[in-house]
């Protein structure tokens, strides 16, 4: 059997009152333990304050009015106001078709055309990027993608380099 004392979730250690025991060594040991616990609590509060200060440095206050159009950055692990970005301009451009999704609702875009390409030397390798027009999107909404990654995802594009 282990010498460790186990506590139920949510229980806390009781503070030690000096002189509560007749044995001097035990009293000193428990007082040292109490001092250590107090120091750990102070250090924890101090660390939490530093972490909050650093997080607040990068935080930006955002406010929106009712009726404002906003863009939402989709992230599976997080949703907060920080994921919203105000839409600039007054024109609303309707999307003619919804993007393709898998059976579980994950976005699954398909390339329609490779519009341009560019190559860049990185150390001893040549990295090729292609401008991809996606299904249901206009050419002005095309994005630059790694040709290698695109060919891994869409093997039928292997020979389709501009």
FILOKE-31283 format. One record per residue: residue number from 0; z negated, x, y of N, C-alpha, C, O in turn. Coordinates in steps of 0.05 Angstrom, whole numbers, m for minus. Example, Ala and Ser with C-alpha at 12.3 -4.5 7.8 and 13.67 -1.06 7.14 Angstrom:
! FILOKE-31283
[0 [m156 264 m114] [m156 246 m90] [m156 264 m66] [m169 285 m66]],
[1 [m142 257 m45] [m143 273 m21] [m157 258 1] [m161 268 23]],
***
This chain:
! FILOKE-31283
[0 [0 17 m23] [0 0 0] [0 18 25] [m14 38 26]],
[1 [15 10 45] [18 26 69] [m6 23 87] [m20 3 87]],
[2 [m12 45 102] [m34 44 121] [m26 30 147] [m43 25 164]],
[3 [m1 24 151] [8 11 175] [m2 m17 177] [m3 m32 157]],
[4 [m10 m25 201] [m19 m52 205] [5 m68 214] [19 m61 233]],
[5 [9 m90 201] [32 m107 208] [22 m132 222] [2 m144 215]],
[6 [37 m140 243] [30 m164 258] [52 m184 256] [76 m177 253]],
[7 [45 m209 258] [64 m231 258] [80 m229 284] [71 m219 304]],
[8 [105 m238 283] [122 m238 307] [109 m253 330] [100 m275 326]],
[9 [109 m240 353] [97 m253 376] [68 m247 381] [57 m252 402]],
[10 [54 m235 361] [26 m229 365] [24 m203 381] [43 m188 382]],
[11 [1 m199 394] [m2 m175 410] [m29 m161 404] [m48 m174 394]],
[12 [m29 m136 409] [m54 m120 404] [m75 m128 425] [m68 m133 449]],
[13 [m99 m129 417] [m121 m135 435] [m129 m109 449] [m129 m88 437]],
[14 [m137 m111 475] [m146 m88 489] [m173 m79 478] [m189 m95 470]],
[15 [m177 m53 478] [m202 m42 468] [m223 m40 490] [m216 m31 512]],
[16 [m247 m48 485] [m269 m46 503] [m285 m21 495] [m296 m20 473]],
[17 [m287 m1 513] [m302 24 506] [m331 17 499] [m344 0 511]],
[18 [m341 31 479] [m368 28 470] [m372 5 450] [m395 m3 444]],
[19 [m350 m6 441] [m352 m29 422] [m360 m20 394] [m366 m37 377]],
[20 [m359 5 389] [m367 15 363] [m389 37 366] [m391 50 386]],
[21 [m405 39 345] [m427 59 345] [m418 87 338] [m431 106 345]],
[22 [m395 89 325] [m385 115 316] [m368 128 338] [m348 117 347]],
[23 [m377 151 348] [m365 164 371] [m336 172 366] [m319 168 383]],
[24 [m330 182 342] [m302 190 336] [m284 166 336] [m261 168 346]],
[25 [m292 144 325] [m276 120 324] [m273 109 352] [m251 101 360]],
[26 [m294 110 368] [m293 101 395] [m273 117 411] [m256 106 426]],
[27 [m274 144 408] [m255 161 422] [m226 156 413] [m208 155 430]],
[28 [m222 153 387] [m195 148 376] [m184 121 387] [m161 120 395]],
[29 [m200 100 387] [m191 75 398] [m186 76 428] [m167 63 438]],
[30 [m202 91 443] [m198 94 471] [m172 110 477] [m157 102 495]],
[31 [m166 131 461] [m141 146 464] [m117 127 458] [m97 128 472]],
[32 [m120 111 437] [m99 92 430] [m94 73 453] [m71 67 459]],
[33 [m115 63 465] [m113 44 487] [m99 57 511] [m82 45 524]],
[34 [m106 82 517] [m94 97 539] [m64 101 534] [m47 98 552]],
[35 [m57 107 509] [m29 111 502] [m13 85 505] [9 86 515]],
[36 [m24 63 496] [m11 37 498] [m7 30 528] [14 20 535]],
[37 [m27 36 544] [m24 30 573] [m2 47 585] [14 37 602]],
[38 [m1 73 578] [20 90 588] [47 81 579] [66 81 595]],
[39 [50 73 554] [76 63 544] [84 38 559] [108 34 566]],
[40 [65 20 565] [72 m5 580] [82 2 608] [101 m10 618]],
[41 [68 21 621] [76 29 648] [104 42 647] [121 36 665]],
[42 [109 59 628] [136 71 625] [157 51 620] [179 53 630]],
[43 [151 31 604] [171 10 598] [177 m6 623] [201 m12 628]],
[44 [157 m14 638] [162 m29 663] [178 m12 683] [196 m22 696]],
[45 [172 14 685] [187 32 702] [216 35 693] [234 34 710]],
[46 [221 38 667] [248 40 657] [264 14 661] [287 15 669]],
[47 [251 m9 658] [264 m34 662] [272 m37 692] [293 m48 698]],
[48 [254 m28 710] [260 m30 739] [284 m12 746] [301 m20 762]],
[49 [285 12 734] [308 30 739] [334 18 728] [355 19 742]],
[50 [333 6 705] [357 m7 693] [366 m30 710] [390 m33 714]],
[51 [348 m46 720] [355 m69 737] [367 m59 763] [387 m70 772]],
[52 [356 m38 775] [367 m27 799] [395 m17 795] [413 m23 812]],
[53 [401 m2 774] [427 7 768] [447 m15 763] [470 m14 773]],
[54 [439 m36 748] [456 m59 743] [463 m73 769] [485 m82 773]],
[55 [443 m76 787] [447 m90 812] [466 m75 830] [479 m87 847]],
[56 [467 m48 828] [486 m33 844] [515 m41 839] [531 m41 858]],
[57 [521 m49 815] [548 m55 807] [554 m85 808] [577 m94 804]],
[58 [534 m101 814] [537 m130 815] [549 m138 842] [542 m128 863]],
[59 [568 m157 841] [581 m167 865] [575 m197 867] [578 m212 847]],
[60 [566 m206 890] [561 m234 895] [587 m249 897] [604 m241 913]],
[61 [591 m270 881] [615 m286 882] [608 m315 887] [588 m325 876]],
[62 [623 m328 903] [619 m357 907] [646 m370 909] [665 m359 920]],
[63 [648 m394 898] [672 m409 898] [666 m437 909] [644 m447 907]],
[64 [687 m449 920] [684 m477 929] [696 m496 909] [713 m488 893]],
[65 [687 m521 909] [698 m540 891] [728 m543 897] [736 m546 921]],
[66 [745 m542 877] [774 m544 880] [788 m518 882] [812 m517 880]],
[67 [773 m495 884] [786 m469 884] [798 m463 857] [786 m470 836]],
[68 [821 m450 856] [833 m441 832] [822 m413 826] [821 m397 844]],
[69 [815 m408 801] [805 m382 793] [818 m373 768] [827 m390 751]],
[70 [820 m347 764] [829 m336 739] [804 m329 722] [784 m319 733]],
[71 [806 m334 697] [784 m328 679] [792 m306 660] [812 m308 646]],
[72 [777 m284 660] [782 m262 642] [769 m269 615] [744 m269 614]],
[73 [785 m274 595] [774 m283 569] [762 m259 554] [776 m239 549]],
[74 [737 m261 547] [723 m241 531] [707 m255 510] [691 m273 517]],
[75 [711 m249 485] [697 m264 464] [667 m260 464] [652 m277 453]],
[76 [657 m239 477] [629 m233 475] [613 m240 501] [589 m237 502]],
[77 [627 m250 521] [613 m254 547] [627 m275 563] [652 m277 563]],
[78 [612 m292 576] [623 m310 596] [603 m313 619] [580 m321 614]],
[79 [611 m305 642] [594 m308 666] [612 m310 690] [636 m307 688]],
[80 [600 m314 713] [615 m316 738] [630 m290 743] [651 m290 756]],
[81 [620 m268 733] [633 m242 738] [660 m241 724] [677 m224 731]],
[82 [666 m259 706] [692 m260 692] [712 m276 708] [736 m278 700]],
[83 [704 m289 730] [722 m305 747] [733 m289 770] [719 m273 782]],
[84 [758 m294 777] [771 m281 800] [786 m302 815] [801 m318 804]],
[85 [781 m303 842] [794 m323 859] [824 m320 859] [834 m298 861]],
[86 [838 m342 857] [868 m342 858] [876 m341 887] [866 m356 903]],
[87 [893 m322 894] [903 m319 921] [929 m334 924] [944 m336 905]],
[88 [933 m346 947] [957 m361 953] [953 m391 946] [934 m398 932]],
[89 [971 m407 956] [968 m436 952] [987 m448 931] [984 m471 923]],
[90 [1006 m432 922] [1025 m442 902] [1013 m442 874] [999 m423 866]],
[91 [1017 m463 860] [1009 m465 832] [1034 m464 815] [1052 m481 817]],
[92 [1036 m444 798] [1060 m440 781] [1053 m450 754] [1037 m438 739]],
[93 [1065 m473 745] [1059 m483 719] [1071 m465 697] [1094 m455 701]],
[94 [1057 m462 675] [1068 m447 653] [1083 m467 636] [1072 m487 627]],
[95 [1109 m461 631] [1126 m481 616] [1117 m486 588] [1119 m509 578]],
[96 [1106 m466 574] [1096 m470 547] [1069 m455 544] [1065 m435 557]],
[97 [1052 m466 527] [1027 m452 522] [1032 m428 505] [1051 m427 489]],
[98 [1015 m407 508] [1019 m383 492] [1014 m389 463] [999 m407 456]],
[99 [1027 m373 446] [1023 m376 417] [995 m367 409] [984 m348 419]],
[100 [983 m382 390] [956 m376 380] [957 m377 350] [974 m390 338]],
[101 [938 m363 337] [936 m363 308] [922 m389 300] [915 m406 317]],
[102 [918 m393 274] [905 m417 264] [876 m420 273] [865 m442 273]],
[103 [864 m397 281] [836 m398 290] [834 m397 320] [812 m394 331]],
[104 [857 m400 334] [857 m401 363] [858 m375 378] [853 m375 402]],
[105 [864 m353 364] [866 m327 378] [894 m324 388] [914 m330 375]],
[106 [896 m314 413] [923 m309 425] [940 m291 407] [930 m271 397]],
[107 [965 m299 404] [983 m285 386] [1011 m283 400] [1029 m297 391]],
[108 [1013 m267 421] [1039 m267 436] [1061 m253 419] [1055 m236 403]],
[109 [1085 m262 424] [1108 m250 410] [1127 m239 431] [1133 m252 451]],
[110 [1138 m215 426] [1157 m203 445] [1184 m217 443] [1193 m224 421]],
[111 [1197 m221 466] [1223 m233 467] [1244 m212 473] [1266 m212 461]],
[112 [1238 m194 492] [1257 m174 500] [1242 m149 509] [1220 m150 520]],
[113 [1256 m126 505] [1246 m100 516] [1264 m95 540] [1288 m90 537]],
[114 [1252 m96 564] [1268 m95 588] [1273 m66 598] [1295 m60 608]],
[115 [1254 m49 596] [1256 m21 605] [1240 m3 587] [1224 m13 571]],
[116 [1244 23 590] [1226 42 576] [1222 66 593] [1237 72 611]],
[117 [1200 80 588] [1193 105 602] [1178 122 583] [1163 113 566]],
[118 [1181 148 586] [1168 167 569] [1151 186 586] [1158 193 608]],
[119 [1129 195 574] [1111 213 588] [1102 234 568] [1095 228 545]],
[120 [1101 259 577] [1092 281 560] [1062 283 562] [1051 285 584]],
[121 [1048 281 539] [1019 283 538] [1012 305 518] [1015 301 494]],
[122 [1003 328 528] [998 351 512] [1024 358 496] [1044 365 509]],
[123 [1024 357 470] [1048 364 455] [1063 340 445] [1082 342 429]],
[124 [1055 316 454] [1068 291 445] [1082 277 468] [1075 280 491]],
[125 [1103 262 461] [1116 245 480] [1107 217 475] [1110 206 453]],
[126 [1097 204 495] [1088 176 494] [1109 159 507] [1116 163 530]],
[127 [1118 139 492] [1139 121 502] [1126 94 507] [1113 82 489]],
[128 [1131 83 531] [1121 56 538] [1146 39 543] [1166 49 553]],
[129 [1144 14 535] [1166 m5 540] [1155 m29 555] [1132 m37 553]],
[130 [1173 m40 572] [1166 m64 588] [1174 m88 571] [1198 m92 565]],
[131 [1154 m103 563] [1159 m125 544] [1157 m152 558] [1138 m158 572]],
[132 [1178 m168 553] [1177 m196 562] [1167 m212 538] [1177 m210 516]],
[133 [1146 m228 543] [1133 m243 521] [1143 m272 520] [1153 m282 540]],
[134 [1142 m283 496] [1151 m311 492] [1137 m330 511] [1112 m329 514]],
[135 [1152 m347 525] [1141 m366 543] [1135 m355 571] [1125 m370 588]],
[136 [1141 m329 575] [1135 m317 601] [1162 m308 614] [1182 m304 601]],
[137 [1161 m307 641] [1185 m298 655] [1186 m267 655] [1165 m254 650]],
[138 [1209 m255 660] [1211 m226 661] [1192 m213 682] [1184 m190 678]],
[139 [1186 m227 703] [1168 m216 723] [1139 m213 713] [1123 m199 725]],
[140 [1133 m227 691] [1106 m226 680] [1105 m206 656] [1085 m205 642]],
[141 [1126 m190 653] [1127 m171 631] [1106 m150 635] [1097 m144 657]],
[142 [1097 m138 613] [1076 m118 613] [1086 m92 599] [1102 m93 581]],
[143 [1075 m69 608] [1081 m44 596] [1063 m40 572] [1039 m43 573]],
[144 [1075 m34 549] [1060 m30 524] [1069 m5 510] [1092 5 515]],
[145 [1052 7 494] [1059 30 478] [1079 22 457] [1075 3 442]],
[146 [1101 36 456] [1122 30 436] [1111 33 408] [1117 17 390]],
[147 [1095 54 403] [1084 58 377] [1066 34 368] [1069 24 346]],
[148 [1048 26 386] [1031 3 379] [1047 m22 375] [1040 m38 357]],
[149 [1067 m26 391] [1084 m50 389] [1098 m50 362] [1101 m71 349]],
[150 [1108 m27 353] [1123 m25 328] [1104 m29 304] [1112 m39 283]],
[151 [1078 m21 307] [1059 m25 286] [1053 m55 283] [1050 m66 261]],
[152 [1052 m69 306] [1046 m97 306] [1070 m114 299] [1068 m135 286]],
[153 [1094 m105 307] [1119 m120 302] [1139 m101 290] [1156 m90 304]],
[154 [1138 m97 263] [1155 m78 249] [1185 m83 254] [1201 m64 252]],
[155 [1194 m107 259] [1222 m113 263] [1233 m100 289] [1257 m100 293]],
[156 [1216 m88 306] [1224 m75 330] [1230 m46 326] [1236 m32 346]],
[157 [1228 m35 301] [1230 m7 296] [1255 5 308] [1254 27 320]],
[158 [1278 m8 305] [1304 3 315] [1311 m7 342] [1332 1 353]],
[159 [1295 m24 354] [1302 m36 380] [1290 m21 403] [1271 m30 416]],
[160 [1300 3 408] [1292 19 431] [1315 19 450] [1338 23 442]],
[161 [1310 16 476] [1331 15 496] [1347 41 497] [1365 43 513]],
***
